[in-house]
């Protein structure tokens, strides 16, 4: 005996798979194509400013493995509890 739940479950699984595949493609594109030279130039300008905050949202382990000079580490999962690190709202901010 077949129930109506089976087709719905299959559609949800397929939808989840397609979403995961799409997210993987977007991530891969960002890794391979990344920011343009113009965008990199603007990022470099902001990073060099004395009042800028460079925020590294990777894990502590990744941060210890190497990071931009002067960057503060706040793992993305902790960001909501540590917003005080950001300082003034008008402060230039680079997040990676």
Steps between C-alpha positions, in 0.01 A plus 500: 500500500641839396429815696497860384792578734753314283476731194519810725807366675667424168433855376645647821811283469544597135448867586759478779746331267452764230544780754822341626629457145421864419673624817806291415518651152470854636777431753725354232444802275596735782820302561606494135389842384506701826504879504606701197822703498293815553328346803834381639635853466206642698542230766872579531420871543258429784731250672780761508284757679585550866134505603405184306413171664613185324282220633595136447188286552671166453554252783773568756700211354486649149592842642805354677604344170544846349308826475526856375714727718288676761191287439274419794362149520133454582374166365178548307305288750597741781444825314149567632628488860811709427369796302683731741821409315374686194520841666331807348247440222675743266831313529630347174470122520655219297371151579660179381 
